[in-house]
Amino acid sequence: MLAEESAPPTIAAPLVEAAAPVPLGFRNPIALRVGLLAAALVCLTMMIPVVQYMSILWWLGAGYLSVWIYKRRTGQRLNVRGGARMGWITGLLSCGLLTLLFALLMVAIQQAGGLEALKSGLKDFAVQQSRVDEAIKVLQNPLAILRSLLEMFVLLTLTCTAGGALGAKILRED
């Protein structure tokens, strides 16, 4: 009888519920940081002269990379819809960064003397004059600039979204 009374009472440990994962979106700080990192990397690759010709592959890769980094940081495997959303966030941030860089470039061109100064400065380089004239013509027309930015937005966001969906599909099978 004494042995029964001397046993210490067992206390049940409180159950701790795991926090629900934060939904993917711009309010998710991890998704935002990961998307911004992938967007910055793709913007850097767009500035490398020879590498920029494969930009669609880099955009697909940016969507894939964002899903891979998100999985590594959170441990959460994304389904195809979540991967597409992560790629979409990356595409929007990439488009925003590239638009910002374009605006800064236009300010720098204006500070340097405008498009005519750019045109005369490019004559010194081994650049085809027909391409320079075509680029100057586009930069003189605000509607052509807007159209180019809109095309870039659509192509960039769709490609990054596809890369994110593909990344989620491939990484889900691991």
Secondary structure, 3 states (H helix, E strand, C coil): CHHHHHCCCCCCCCCCCCCCCCCCCCCCHHHHHHHHHHHHHHHHHHCCCCHHHHHHHHHHHHHHHHHHHHHHHHCCCCCHHHHHHHHHHHHHHHHHHHHHHHHHHHHHHHHCCCHHHHHHHHCCCCCCHHHHHHHHHHHHCHHHHHHHHHHHHHHHHHHHHHHHHHHHHHHHCC
